[in-house]
Amino acid sequence: MIGTKKLSTIRKEIEQALASTGEDPIKRLERRIAFAKRKGDSTEVIEGLKRFLESPGKRKRGRHRVGAKK
C-alpha cells in the first residue's frame, strides 16, 4: 500500500535516489537493464521503473459527456 503519497512525490523521490551519483537516472537504468540481460537475469522491474520515470506526469482529464442533459 502506498498510503497518502502522490505519484508525483514518489517519482521525485525515485529520481533523487537514482541521481544521487550525479548521472542521468534513465541512462543508469538502461545500463543496469543491459547488464542484467547479458547475465540472463530478469529485467521486468527495472524496465517498469524506467517506463514510470519516462512517462509524463498527471494528465488533465475533462468531463466525458455521453448525451445532452434534459
Secondary structure, 3 states (H helix, E strand, C coil): CCCCCCHHHHHHHHHHHHHHHCCCHHHHHHHHHHHHHHHCCCCHHHHHHHHHHHCCCCCCCCCCCCCCCC
